[in-house]
Amino acid sequence: MTESFRLEAVTPANVETALGIRVRPDQERFVSPVVKSLAEAYAYGEVAWPRLIFDGDRPVGFLMAFLNIDWDGKGVDFRSGLWRLNVVADAQGRGVGRFAVESVAAEVRRRGETRMYVTWEPGKDGPEGFYRKLGFRLTGEVSGGETVGVLDLTSFS
């Protein structure tokens, strides 16, 4: 992980900072705004793990993980992974996304799991290439219209 990057839990003291995180306009169709993520974090409670990403003192992104969520809604298939990733335009290409994936992977590992999932909106200029480059492979599943990828944490550094 990059030393200058760090995570902070979203709190009343920094929620306005979180709400100010914006991706490039051409990326807005691929990721929900932070305000929607925070509403979902509130609704889903303990399974949501929202965090601000800082580069030093500068906010450069937002991530939200899902931890041990009832994936199939039947209490049979529980999964953890990266739910949302928003990186501010001028911080993209500097390792923020990789740091976010590594951070979620570390939390998922800490909880004893060996796989991590992610979903993404398919489309030209979407995030699929980024996730595939990090080692996520397609599961063949679609969730809410989004492609599902899985990462084997036993081989991810």
N, C-alpha and C positions, 0 to 999 in steps of 0.2 A: 504494500500500500504506500501511496505517496505520503511523505511525512508532513507536508503542509496542509493536507486535507484532514478534516475531522468531522464527526457527526455530533449533532445536538438533538435531543428530544424536542419536539414541538411543545411549547409551554405558553401560558398566557403572556409571558414576557417577550416571546419572539414570534407569536402567531402572525403579527402584521408583516414581519420579515418573510415568513413562509408564504403568505398570500401574495407577496411581491415577486415571487419567482416566476419568470416567464420564459418559455422557449421561443425560438424563431417563429414568426408568423406562418411560414410554410410547414412547420412541424405541428402546429396546433391540432390538426386532424388526427394525429397519431397518438396523442397523449391527453388525458383529461387535465384540466387546470387543478392547481393545488387546492382550491376551495372545495371542489368535488371530492378530492381525496380525503380531506379533513372531515368532511361530512360523513363519508363512508367509514373513516376510522372511528368516529363517534358511534355510528350505527353498529359496526362490527365488534367494537370493544377490544377485548384482550387479543384477538387474532391479528389485529392491525398494528403495525410498527412504523409510524411516521417519523421521519428524521430530516432535519435540515443538514445540508452539506456546506461546510465552510472551507475556504482556502485562506488560512490565517484568520483574519477577522471579517473577511468578505464572504457573504452568502453567494454560493455559486450553483446550488441545486437543492432538490428535494427528492427524497425517495420514500416509498412506503412498501414495506414487506408484508406478506401474509404469513402467519406462523401457525401451523397445525390447523388449517382451515378444513372444514368438512367439504371436500371438493365435489363429491357426488351428491351431497345432500341426504345421504342415506346412512351416514355414520360408518361407512366402510373404508373410504379412500380419503385419508387425511394428508395434506400436502403443505409445504412451505416454499416461499420463493419471493421474487421481486414482483410487486404489484404495479408500482408506478415509478417512473424516473423522469424527472424534469431537470434539465441542465440549462442555465442561462446561456443565451446566444454567444456571448464573447468568451465563455469558459469552455465551450465545446472543442474537442480535439486536444485537450490538455490532460486527459486521464481521469476526469471527474466521473465519467460513466463506469470506467473500469473499477475505480475506487468504490463506487456504489455497489457494484456486483460483488466485489471482494468483501465488502462490509456485511452485506446480507448473507453471503456464503459463510462467513465466520460466525454469524449469529445462528444460522441454521445448523452448522456443525456443532456449535456449543450446546445446542438442544438435542444432539445425538442423531441427527439425520444425515443421510449420505447422498441425497438428491435435492436439487433446488429447481424450481420451476419459474417460468416467466411466460407471459402472454404479450403479444404485440399485434397491432393493427397492420394487416398486410397492405402492401402497396409500394409503388415506385417511390424511392427516397425515404422509405420507412426504416425502422430500426433493425430489421431482420439481419442485415449484414453485420451489424455491430454485435448482436447476440451470437450469431453463428461463429464469428471470428473468436469469440471468447470460449467457444466449445459447446454451446447449447446445440442440441440436436432436436429435430422435429419429432414430436410424438405421434403425429398423424391426427391429433385431436384438434377440435375447434371449440372454444369456450366463449360464448357471447359474441360470436362473429370474429374472434381473434385467434390467431395461430398460437399453439401451445408448444413451448420448448422446454427441454429438461437438460440439466447439467449434472454430470456425475462428479460429486465433490471429492471422491477418493482420488481422482486424477487431476483435480483443479488446484492450482497453487495460488 
